[in-house]
Amino acid sequence: MSDLLPSLVTLAAFLLPAGILLKRQRQRSAGQIAHTLLVALFCMLGGLLFAGALISLLGEDSPALLNSALVVVGALLCVLAQQWYAKRNG
């Protein structure tokens, strides 16, 4: 089970933004849900980019669980930025 833990934490980098975005969504049509899941996927990719930048600064010897946690933090930062931008633009 400990071998799967970093993978499960990285999966949370998709599930947490998807849950947050679906919870905050007013309309729940199939097209809107698909769009929301796509935005959550882009947030996860932003989290991977954030983690990759920090991993390159920390070095290649950082533990896998820390790398996965950085992906989740980056994904949540992307969700916060997306929600702030959506609120600002109406």
NORRA-V82468 format. One record per residue. RES is the residue in one letter. OMEGA is omega in radians with two decimals (NA if undefined). Layout:
[[RES,OMEGA] [RES,OMEGA]]
This chain:
[[M,-3.12] [S,3.08] [D,-3.11] [L,-3.03] [L,3.09] [P,3.11] [S,3.12] [L,3.09] [V,3.08] [T,3.05] [L,3.08] [A,3.09] [A,3.00] [F,-3.03] [L,3.13] [L,3.08] [P,3.11] [A,3.12] [G,3.13] [I,-3.10] [L,3.11] [L,3.12] [K,-3.09] [R,-3.08] [Q,-3.14] [R,-3.13] [Q,-3.12] [R,3.04] [S,-3.11] [A,3.12] [G,3.13] [Q,3.11] [I,3.11] [A,3.10] [H,3.14] [T,3.11] [L,3.08] [L,3.08] [V,3.10] [A,3.08] [L,3.09] [F,3.07] [C,3.09] [M,3.10] [L,3.04] [G,3.07] [G,3.07] [L,3.10] [L,3.09] [F,-3.14] [A,3.13] [G,3.11] [A,-3.14] [L,3.11] [I,3.11] [S,3.07] [L,-3.11] [L,-3.09] [G,-3.07] [E,-3.06] [D,-3.10] [S,-3.10] [P,-3.08] [A,-3.14] [L,3.07] [L,3.10] [N,3.12] [S,3.11] [A,3.09] [L,3.07] [V,3.14] [V,3.13] [V,3.11] [G,3.11] [A,3.12] [L,3.05] [L,3.09] [C,3.10] [V,3.12] [L,3.12] [A,3.14] [Q,3.14] [Q,3.10] [W,3.13] [Y,3.14] [A,3.12] [K,-3.12] [R,-3.09] [N,2.96] [G,NA]]
